Amino acid sequence: MNKKLKNSIIITGILLLSGWLIFSTINTVNYYNILGKVLKLVRSRYVETVPVDSLMKGAIKGVMEQLDPHSIYMSPREYKDLMINTEGEFGGLGIQISKIGNYITIVAPIEGTPAYRIGLQSGDKIVKIEGKSTLDMSLAEAVSKMRGKPGTKVTVTISREGEEPFDVTITREIIRIDAVPFFTTIDGIGYIRLSDFNKNAYSQTKKALNDLLNNKGVKGIVLDLRSNPGGLLDQAIELSSLFIDRGKVVVSTKGRNEYEEFKSRGNRFKKFPLIVLIDNGSASASEILSGSIQDWDRGLILGTRSFGKGSVQRVYPLEDGGAVKITIALWLTPSGRRISEYFARSDTANTYKTLVFGRIEKGGGGIHPDTTVPYPKRNKLTQTLIIKNIFFQFAVHYMAIHKKTVRDISDEMMKEFKKYIESKGIKYSKEDWVDSYKQNKYYLKMSLYEREWGTKGRYKALLSEDNQVKTAINILKQCKNYKDVFKFASKKAAAKN
């Protein structure tokens, strides 16, 4: 090799190494001095005076924004709001939210709340709150703005895929959450709606299972976790223990320097055919429960892919009265799948095997259903009527005038409903009315049944046309033991009409 060339390569290598060492040193030490210099320059040379606390808080927020959507800085007021005791009830809208991209996104509306009744959906982006943009707004600030005294109103601007942004004005209420608001039997199959993982989730679910299996003698169970935003970890573990054998791992957490396993405390019931319903609103504890059932081949997961929350946050108070909430660990299913979609983006091409039958499951975050059954798409007019809360308003109006129990939605009632829509100034074409007629009858039935019989009435109407529930029931009716449900895995099933 030419001597000059060789010396040039050596010198270049030394320069590159020196540059790397300088860069490394700047990253670990000198950036503190650089930050101090920048703050000093801004305070002394910027055209206007800027309070030092604003500069420092901005710097802290900038650090947190480099992390995942669930790691945030909270101001003293936001931290105080977070610490308010909300166990059992609170004044608000009834939504579980997350930060996805630059905007606040609805994970799921909570059943029976103002947000649920007015038709807010999983995936809706809240782009404004009382006219203020939520672009880069923290979760804590958004919660603070949407909470308020019961009876007061708040207007939020919603961005929904495929639609123009629209405003929704919602009256705040005391939010009371019932973990199991409804359970019943349908054609010899048990149905349990688990809407929240609060402190009563395990006891209420166990009671429902006992009643359905032992008292009513059903041959299979549909456990509905759709739009369930999650809740307490201990309840997810206890609920998993209703289905998973003692000592089996339900979920594990993996942080930078730690790993912890949570195991089943023992199956309380004999193994019956089981189907779990999930959708994009099923998050956190819902994903722990459905993921453990799927990985241990205890039941069939049916519906659409779950939300993909799957991370653990811890709050660290700061000297200014605020706090930072930092993601410290990730949830892993028993087979090792990362639940968090944010952190599992690199796992999309990976596959995993279930732990009993060796079935193949996908990586990439969230829980993928064994059997995909999508929701039917809502007609545009029906969606407008839901957003404007017309079904609920008409139900109140109709019951006040007619004062009679409604069993079926007649054509005469639909004519009355059509006049009511027009009285509200809602414009639509003849084709819109024809195309939406069946869906309108369905949602009107739900509103009228809820008005007459409350939550039980709404579920009675809801389940009568729920394609995912009908599919699950048809599958379970063909199963003699718990293993039979897997004959329907890895393929798209359709309910029989």
ZITAUR-V476338 format. One line per field, one symbol per residue. psi: psi as a letter, one per 30 degrees, with the letter a starting at -180 (. if undefined). burial: + if it has 9 or more other ideal C-beta (glycine too) atoms within 8 Angstrom, else -. Layout:
BEGIN
psi: ???
burial: ???
END
This chain:
BEGIN
psi: kkeeeeeeeeeeeeeeeeeeeeeeeeefeffeeeeeeeeeeeeffkflkkkeeeeeeeeeeeeeffalffjlkkleeeeeeefkjgkellkafhkklljjbflkkjekkkkgleeeefgklkfkkjfkjhfkkgjgkleeeeeefflakkfllkkkkkkkkglkklkkkkkklkjkkjeifklakjhgkkkkjjfkhafgeeeeeeeeeeeeeeefhlflkjjjgkgjfabkeeeeeeeefffkkkfkkellkjaeglkkkklkgkkflljlkkkkklaffjlceeeeeeeeeeeghflkkkblklehdhlkkkkjklfgfalkjkkflkkklffgkkejeefgefgefkllklfefgkkllaglljkkejkjlkkkkkeeeeeeeegheeeeeeeeeeeefhlkkeljleeeeeeeeeeeefggkklleeeeeefeeeeeeeeeeeeeeeegbeeeeeeeeffgjeeeeeeeeeefgkflffffffglhljlkkk.
burial: -----+------------------++----+--++---+-+++--+---+----+++-+++-++---+-++++++--+++++--------+++++++++---++++++++++++++++++-++++++++----+--+++++++++++------+++++++-----+-+-+-++-+-+++++-+-++--++++++++++-+++-++++++++++--+-+++++++++++++++--++++++++++-+-++++++-+------+++--+-+--++++++++++++++++++++++++++++++++++++++++++-+------++++++-+++++++-+++++++++-++---+++----+-+++++++-+++-+-----+-+++++++-++++-++++++------+--+---++-+++-++----+-----++--++-++++++++++++++--+-+++++++---+++++++++++-+--+-+++-++---+-+--
END
